[in-house]
Amino acid sequence: MAESAFGPEIQAILDAAGTRRTKPIAVDGQLQHISVPFPSPADWRDIWIYFLMVDRFNNPVQPPASTRRHPPIAFDAPFDDFQGGTFEGVRQRLGYLRDLGVGAIWLSPVLKNCQYETGTFHGYGIQDFLHAEPRFSSNPAAARSNPAMADDELVALVDEIHARGMYAIFDIVLNHAGNVFGYVIDGNDNAPAAPFQSERYQIRWHDQAGNPAFSDFATAARPIHPDAAVWPSELQGNDRFRSLGLAADLPGAFGDFASLKQLVSENPAVEDTLIRAYQYVMAKFDCDGFRVDTFKIPNATFGHTFCASMREFGLSIGKENIFTFGEITVAEGDLRRFIGRDTLAPNADTIGIDAALDFPLEGHLGRIIKHPTPESSGPPSLLADMYQARKHEERTVITTHGEASGFFVTFLDNHDRTQRFFFADADHPHRFDGQLTSALAVLFGLQGIPCVYYGTEQGLHGMGNRDAAVREALWGTPHAFDASHPFYLALQQIASVRAAQPALRYGRQYFRPISGNRHDFGVSTVVPGVMAFSRILNAQEVLVVANTSEEYTFTGEVIVDAMLNAVADTFRVLYSNLSNPTLPGPLRLAGAGTVSITEPEGGVTNGPARVLSVTVQPLEVQLLRR
């Protein structure tokens, strides 16, 4: 094996990471000073996250709708090559994001991918775990020869994110590297993928052009080109990769993800290298948290150890509250195996990842608010049932942040879907605008840390049969980065309300029974239905009511907290996605025996209850407070 890649230069950055200093940063022509390492937020619930794909967010050099290929393609056509977005492109739009209210920017993977691969614009095919992707530099050719160029541009981007009062979350990969070798199979010595088998395949490591070069590092000619094989050198060993071909499914199965080659995560050399590499990434680029791709890695123990190591390194350098969350696509009852620490589990010595991306919530919100087809639609009671089940499943789970569910990263759609949440009808483009603005208000009202996928605020509505359909080049839209777009303004307003209402960030959450006849109350079980829930913090109650019907106005009553609200109190509208909302009526007392209330837990009571009269028009959402 070659000499360690963690040489004096890298070790110096790791050693110096805990020395806090002040760094001057120019922002909009004004000089500011930031602390490096940049301090963590006191509570991650105080911010919300904007997820962008670096290659598809902003290309500041080429004309709109153009690409690095000829002829140019439409910005929203499915495309599997690089479009030209850069670190500098993101940096130039930071003011736009800050004005929107963004608190943290989740960047798609920024580390160097195989330079001979054109389809990994997404960044998940890493070839070098210590350097930034040259193609995201302003001068890719020069950056390929001088890795410091891309590294420096990424540092500059994160510094300005911090100078504008935001945080940077890096998307990282533990499960696999890129297409760093080919399989020898059926007469082909460079097959990118192979059927799964229980015995290792013979492989050929790639040279800098992606051609098969050697079978084992012991026989490889030296020096190995920086664009060849895999880096750092601690990963340069056949025993570091499974070489078993394609995985059948995860978790539990061992194998590759398409052409992305799976690492042997239980190998101590792999564990130590990935931990040290990502500690270096935190030290070098000063990121504030990690989103961990494919966290259902076969070795769950390593996942826990990795996240605990990142947390401890952050504490050691003065980033006391770094945040980790994972892509964990499992059923509700299985989430507890991956998050924090289950106090009932034997030998649970470490507290693992802080939170998960809330895939169950995403699925339910799509069914409830979009109700796409009768067979796939669902009533608001689905959401209440989900949270009840989560409370039960996670009753013994602890994290370093507190209750796990309160820190789940919630979302409506993302880069792995085949269609965006927003749907624009070709004949009536604004018919479903209310669905999106209502869903955003619900998302920002529910517990968790909201995350918005790039372009939502500009009405991107990609739809197709594969994920490329939702990976549009945002800068190619006819009026890209329009701060007067109705969705931009709506999101800005919703975010402002959440920032001003502590209950929406920290409050206890209760799904509220509603009634259309002033007698029979229950969480809505019809499609389309009316969603109602409260967030309560101390003496504050914020009520969220959303009508998912496209046709019918709901006029009825919602139960609110009897201890916090008196008869004849009135609620005001903090936000409505309509310009002419009907104001709620005064509170009334529904006396004992005058009502029948089916509680979210299933019991039936007969009052007394404090109830609020509300009217919500089709696809309207209201955020209300006394």
BELCORGI-V473916 format. One record per residue. N is the residue number from 0. SS is DSSP state (helix for helix, strand for strand, loop for the rest). D_LAST is the distance of its C-alpha to the last C-alpha in Angstrom with 2 decimals. Layout:
# BELCORGI-V473916
N,SS,D_LAST + N,SS,D_LAST
This chain:
# BELCORGI-V473916
0,loop,67.70 + 1,loop,67.20 + 2,loop,66.30 + 3,loop,62.68 + 4,loop,60.22 + 5,loop,58.29 + 6,loop,60.78 + 7,helix,60.67 + 8,helix,58.42 + 9,helix,55.68 + 10,helix,56.15 + 11,helix,55.81 + 12,helix,52.36 + 13,helix,51.31 + 14,helix,52.78 + 15,helix,51.17 + 16,loop,47.68 + 17,loop,46.61 + 18,loop,47.71 + 19,loop,44.69 + 20,strand,45.60 + 21,strand,44.17 + 22,strand,44.79 + 23,strand,44.70 + 24,strand,43.05 + 25,strand,43.24 + 26,strand,40.05 + 27,loop,40.26 + 28,loop,43.22 + 29,strand,41.59 + 30,strand,42.77 + 31,strand,40.25 + 32,strand,40.95 + 33,strand,39.49 + 34,strand,40.22 + 35,strand,42.37 + 36,loop,41.65 + 37,loop,38.10 + 38,loop,35.67 + 39,loop,33.31 + 40,loop,29.51 + 41,loop,28.03 + 42,loop,25.86 + 43,helix,26.50 + 44,helix,22.94 + 45,helix,22.13 + 46,loop,24.17 + 47,loop,24.85 + 48,strand,28.37 + 49,strand,30.42 + 50,strand,33.57 + 51,strand,36.57 + 52,loop,40.20 + 53,helix,42.29 + 54,helix,45.06 + 55,helix,42.82 + 56,helix,40.23 + 57,loop,42.23 + 58,loop,45.95 + 59,loop,46.49 + 60,loop,50.23 + 61,loop,51.06 + 62,loop,50.13 + 63,loop,47.18 + 64,loop,47.95 + 65,loop,51.08 + 66,loop,52.04 + 67,loop,54.83 + 68,loop,56.71 + 69,loop,58.63 + 70,loop,57.98 + 71,loop,54.26 + 72,loop,51.80 + 73,loop,48.60 + 74,loop,45.51 + 75,loop,43.94 + 76,loop,47.12 + 77,loop,47.50 + 78,loop,49.56 + 79,loop,50.80 + 80,loop,52.05 + 81,loop,50.72 + 82,loop,49.12 + 83,loop,49.27 + 84,loop,45.82 + 85,loop,46.24 + 86,helix,44.66 + 87,helix,45.18 + 88,helix,43.47 + 89,helix,40.32 + 90,helix,40.64 + 91,helix,40.85 + 92,loop,37.47 + 93,helix,35.49 + 94,helix,33.99 + 95,helix,32.79 + 96,helix,31.12 + 97,helix,29.57 + 98,helix,28.15 + 99,helix,26.63 + 100,loop,24.72 + 101,loop,27.09 + 102,loop,27.24 + 103,strand,30.35 + 104,strand,33.18 + 105,strand,34.90 + 106,strand,38.46 + 107,loop,40.71 + 108,loop,43.79 + 109,loop,45.48 + 110,strand,48.68 + 111,strand,52.09 + 112,strand,52.94 + 113,loop,56.47 + 114,loop,57.72 + 115,loop,59.90 + 116,loop,56.98 + 117,loop,55.36 + 118,loop,52.78 + 119,loop,50.71 + 120,loop,48.64 + 121,loop,45.69 + 122,loop,47.07 + 123,loop,47.31 + 124,loop,51.13 + 125,strand,51.67 + 126,strand,55.26 + 127,strand,54.70 + 128,strand,51.92 + 129,strand,52.44 + 130,strand,52.30 + 131,strand,50.07 + 132,loop,50.84 + 133,helix,53.41 + 134,helix,52.36 + 135,helix,48.96 + 136,loop,50.88 + 137,loop,51.63 + 138,loop,55.30 + 139,helix,55.63 + 140,helix,59.43 + 141,helix,59.58 + 142,helix,56.82 + 143,helix,58.79 + 144,helix,61.68 + 145,loop,59.58 + 146,loop,56.57 + 147,helix,55.32 + 148,helix,54.30 + 149,helix,51.60 + 150,helix,50.56 + 151,helix,50.19 + 152,helix,48.11 + 153,helix,45.71 + 154,helix,45.51 + 155,helix,44.81 + 156,helix,42.02 + 157,helix,40.27 + 158,helix,40.84 + 159,helix,39.13 + 160,helix,36.21 + 161,helix,35.80 + 162,helix,36.44 + 163,loop,33.57 + 164,loop,31.18 + 165,loop,31.26 + 166,strand,32.95 + 167,strand,35.76 + 168,strand,36.06 + 169,strand,39.53 + 170,strand,40.30 + 171,strand,43.28 + 172,strand,45.83 + 173,loop,47.48 + 174,loop,48.99 + 175,strand,51.45 + 176,loop,53.19 + 177,loop,54.24 + 178,loop,57.40 + 179,loop,59.59 + 180,strand,62.49 + 181,strand,64.02 + 182,strand,65.38 + 183,strand,69.08 + 184,strand,69.27 + 185,loop,71.54 + 186,loop,73.61 + 187,strand,70.62 + 188,strand,70.20 + 189,strand,66.85 + 190,strand,64.66 + 191,loop,60.96 + 192,loop,60.07 + 193,loop,61.99 + 194,loop,61.46 + 195,loop,60.28 + 196,loop,63.06 + 197,loop,63.30 + 198,loop,65.88 + 199,loop,65.40 + 200,loop,66.56 + 201,loop,68.92 + 202,strand,66.98 + 203,strand,67.80 + 204,strand,65.68 + 205,strand,64.90 + 206,loop,66.39 + 207,loop,64.53 + 208,loop,65.08 + 209,loop,63.90 + 210,loop,67.45 + 211,strand,68.70 + 212,strand,70.30 + 213,strand,70.98 + 214,loop,70.44 + 215,loop,69.89 + 216,helix,69.02 + 217,helix,72.18 + 218,helix,74.24 + 219,loop,72.06 + 220,loop,73.60 + 221,loop,72.14 + 222,loop,70.15 + 223,loop,67.44 + 224,loop,65.79 + 225,loop,62.14 + 226,loop,61.21 + 227,loop,63.16 + 228,loop,62.28 + 229,loop,59.21 + 230,strand,58.11 + 231,loop,57.88 + 232,helix,61.37 + 233,helix,60.14 + 234,helix,59.07 + 235,loop,62.52 + 236,loop,64.00 + 237,helix,64.55 + 238,helix,63.17 + 239,helix,59.78 + 240,strand,59.14 + 241,loop,59.39 + 242,loop,61.43 + 243,loop,60.94 + 244,loop,59.80 + 245,strand,56.67 + 246,loop,54.16 + 247,loop,53.59 + 248,loop,49.97 + 249,loop,47.73 + 250,loop,47.16 + 251,loop,50.54 + 252,loop,52.84 + 253,loop,54.63 + 254,loop,55.40 + 255,strand,54.50 + 256,strand,51.68 + 257,loop,53.73 + 258,loop,55.85 + 259,strand,53.67 + 260,loop,55.72 + 261,strand,54.25 + 262,strand,54.76 + 263,loop,55.97 + 264,loop,52.89 + 265,loop,54.59 + 266,loop,57.42 + 267,helix,57.03 + 268,helix,58.23 + 269,helix,55.50 + 270,helix,52.80 + 271,helix,53.94 + 272,helix,54.33 + 273,helix,50.90 + 274,helix,49.21 + 275,helix,51.21 + 276,helix,50.82 + 277,helix,47.03 + 278,helix,46.97 + 279,helix,49.14 + 280,helix,46.78 + 281,helix,43.91 + 282,helix,46.20 + 283,helix,47.72 + 284,helix,44.75 + 285,loop,42.00 + 286,loop,39.58 + 287,loop,36.45 + 288,strand,36.34 + 289,strand,38.11 + 290,strand,37.35 + 291,strand,40.27 + 292,strand,41.88 + 293,loop,43.26 + 294,loop,42.18 + 295,loop,43.80 + 296,loop,47.03 + 297,loop,49.75 + 298,loop,49.76 + 299,helix,46.33 + 300,helix,47.59 + 301,helix,48.17 + 302,helix,44.62 + 303,helix,43.35 + 304,helix,45.97 + 305,helix,45.26 + 306,helix,41.53 + 307,helix,42.26 + 308,helix,44.91 + 309,helix,42.62 + 310,helix,40.05 + 311,helix,42.81 + 312,helix,44.34 + 313,helix,41.02 + 314,helix,40.70 + 315,helix,44.28 + 316,helix,43.77 + 317,loop,40.46 + 318,loop,38.08 + 319,loop,36.40 + 320,loop,33.76 + 321,loop,35.34 + 322,strand,33.71 + 323,strand,35.69 + 324,strand,34.65 + 325,strand,37.00 + 326,loop,37.87 + 327,loop,38.17 + 328,loop,38.58 + 329,loop,38.95 + 330,loop,37.42 + 331,helix,34.33 + 332,helix,36.55 + 333,helix,38.80 + 334,helix,36.29 + 335,helix,36.62 + 336,helix,40.26 + 337,loop,39.42 + 338,strand,36.33 + 339,loop,36.33 + 340,strand,38.43 + 341,strand,38.67 + 342,loop,39.37 + 343,loop,41.50 + 344,loop,43.72 + 345,loop,47.13 + 346,loop,48.11 + 347,loop,44.67 + 348,loop,45.37 + 349,loop,43.24 + 350,loop,39.59 + 351,loop,39.67 + 352,strand,37.40 + 353,loop,33.76 + 354,strand,32.21 + 355,strand,33.05 + 356,strand,32.22 + 357,loop,30.06 + 358,helix,32.50 + 359,helix,31.27 + 360,helix,27.78 + 361,helix,29.47 + 362,helix,31.58 + 363,helix,28.87 + 364,helix,26.57 + 365,helix,29.68 + 366,helix,30.49 + 367,helix,27.05 + 368,helix,25.97 + 369,helix,29.47 + 370,loop,31.17 + 371,loop,34.51 + 372,loop,36.92 + 373,loop,36.68 + 374,loop,38.39 + 375,loop,36.20 + 376,loop,32.80 + 377,loop,30.31 + 378,loop,27.25 + 379,loop,23.84 + 380,helix,25.07 + 381,helix,27.45 + 382,helix,24.78 + 383,helix,23.45 + 384,helix,27.12 + 385,helix,27.86 + 386,helix,25.35 + 387,helix,26.61 + 388,helix,30.13 + 389,helix,29.35 + 390,helix,27.94 + 391,helix,31.18 + 392,helix,33.47 + 393,loop,32.18 + 394,loop,31.83 + 395,loop,34.87 + 396,strand,34.28 + 397,strand,33.47 + 398,loop,33.29 + 399,loop,33.48 + 400,loop,29.83 + 401,loop,28.45 + 402,loop,27.40 + 403,helix,29.13 + 404,helix,26.66 + 405,helix,23.96 + 406,helix,26.42 + 407,loop,27.84 + 408,strand,28.22 + 409,strand,26.55 + 410,loop,27.95 + 411,loop,28.62 + 412,loop,32.31 + 413,loop,35.01 + 414,loop,38.66 + 415,loop,40.12 + 416,loop,38.86 + 417,loop,40.91 + 418,strand,38.14 + 419,loop,34.90 + 420,loop,31.58 + 421,loop,31.50 + 422,loop,34.05 + 423,loop,35.45 + 424,loop,37.37 + 425,loop,40.65 + 426,loop,40.64 + 427,loop,36.93 + 428,loop,35.79 + 429,loop,32.13 + 430,loop,31.74 + 431,loop,29.84 + 432,helix,27.87 + 433,helix,24.65 + 434,helix,25.69 + 435,helix,25.85 + 436,helix,22.66 + 437,helix,20.75 + 438,helix,22.61 + 439,helix,21.90 + 440,helix,18.11 + 441,helix,18.53 + 442,helix,20.97 + 443,helix,18.80 + 444,helix,15.96 + 445,loop,18.44 + 446,loop,19.97 + 447,loop,23.04 + 448,strand,24.30 + 449,strand,24.17 + 450,strand,27.54 + 451,strand,28.40 + 452,strand,32.02 + 453,loop,33.75 + 454,loop,33.95 + 455,helix,30.82 + 456,helix,29.38 + 457,helix,32.58 + 458,loop,32.71 + 459,loop,35.56 + 460,loop,36.25 + 461,loop,39.38 + 462,strand,40.64 + 463,loop,43.96 + 464,loop,45.79 + 465,loop,45.62 + 466,helix,43.38 + 467,helix,45.13 + 468,helix,43.24 + 469,helix,39.97 + 470,loop,41.61 + 471,loop,41.84 + 472,loop,42.88 + 473,helix,39.72 + 474,helix,41.75 + 475,helix,43.74 + 476,loop,41.01 + 477,loop,41.86 + 478,loop,39.12 + 479,loop,38.51 + 480,loop,35.72 + 481,loop,34.19 + 482,loop,31.14 + 483,loop,30.33 + 484,loop,30.36 + 485,helix,27.34 + 486,helix,26.79 + 487,helix,27.14 + 488,helix,24.52 + 489,helix,22.09 + 490,helix,22.66 + 491,helix,22.35 + 492,helix,18.88 + 493,helix,17.74 + 494,helix,19.37 + 495,helix,17.78 + 496,helix,14.21 + 497,helix,15.53 + 498,helix,17.25 + 499,helix,14.30 + 500,loop,12.07 + 501,helix,14.20 + 502,helix,12.59 + 503,helix,14.10 + 504,helix,17.38 + 505,helix,17.81 + 506,loop,15.38 + 507,strand,16.77 + 508,strand,16.77 + 509,strand,16.56 + 510,strand,17.62 + 511,loop,16.00 + 512,loop,18.27 + 513,strand,17.92 + 514,strand,19.96 + 515,loop,21.59 + 516,loop,23.21 + 517,loop,20.66 + 518,loop,23.11 + 519,strand,23.99 + 520,strand,21.31 + 521,strand,22.12 + 522,loop,21.60 + 523,loop,23.13 + 524,loop,26.90 + 525,loop,28.02 + 526,loop,29.03 + 527,loop,27.35 + 528,loop,24.15 + 529,strand,20.38 + 530,strand,18.89 + 531,strand,15.58 + 532,strand,14.60 + 533,strand,12.00 + 534,strand,12.54 + 535,strand,11.86 + 536,strand,13.15 + 537,loop,13.60 + 538,loop,10.41 + 539,strand,8.23 + 540,strand,7.43 + 541,strand,7.77 + 542,strand,9.07 + 543,strand,12.25 + 544,strand,14.08 + 545,strand,17.58 + 546,strand,20.27 + 547,loop,23.65 + 548,loop,25.77 + 549,loop,27.69 + 550,loop,28.50 + 551,loop,26.05 + 552,loop,22.66 + 553,strand,20.52 + 554,strand,18.95 + 555,strand,17.75 + 556,strand,15.23 + 557,strand,13.60 + 558,strand,13.44 + 559,strand,10.53 + 560,loop,11.13 + 561,loop,12.49 + 562,loop,12.82 + 563,loop,9.33 + 564,loop,7.76 + 565,loop,9.94 + 566,loop,11.65 + 567,loop,10.75 + 568,loop,7.07 + 569,loop,5.76 + 570,loop,3.98 + 571,strand,6.00 + 572,strand,8.90 + 573,strand,9.80 + 574,strand,13.10 + 575,strand,15.27 + 576,loop,18.99 + 577,loop,19.77 + 578,loop,20.11 + 579,loop,19.13 + 580,loop,16.08 + 581,loop,15.24 + 582,loop,11.79 + 583,loop,10.16 + 584,loop,11.33 + 585,loop,10.04 + 586,loop,9.95 + 587,strand,13.55 + 588,strand,15.75 + 589,strand,18.38 + 590,loop,21.24 + 591,loop,23.71 + 592,loop,26.29 + 593,loop,24.50 + 594,loop,23.25 + 595,strand,24.85 + 596,strand,22.74 + 597,strand,24.53 + 598,loop,22.92 + 599,loop,23.20 + 600,loop,25.96 + 601,loop,27.87 + 602,loop,27.71 + 603,strand,26.96 + 604,strand,25.13 + 605,loop,24.71 + 606,loop,21.54 + 607,loop,19.92 + 608,strand,16.56 + 609,strand,12.98 + 610,strand,12.60 + 611,strand,10.49 + 612,strand,12.77 + 613,strand,13.11 + 614,strand,16.01 + 615,strand,17.20 + 616,loop,20.54 + 617,loop,23.42 + 618,loop,22.86 + 619,loop,19.34 + 620,strand,16.59 + 621,strand,12.91 + 622,strand,10.62 + 623,strand,6.98 + 624,strand,3.78 + 625,loop,0.00
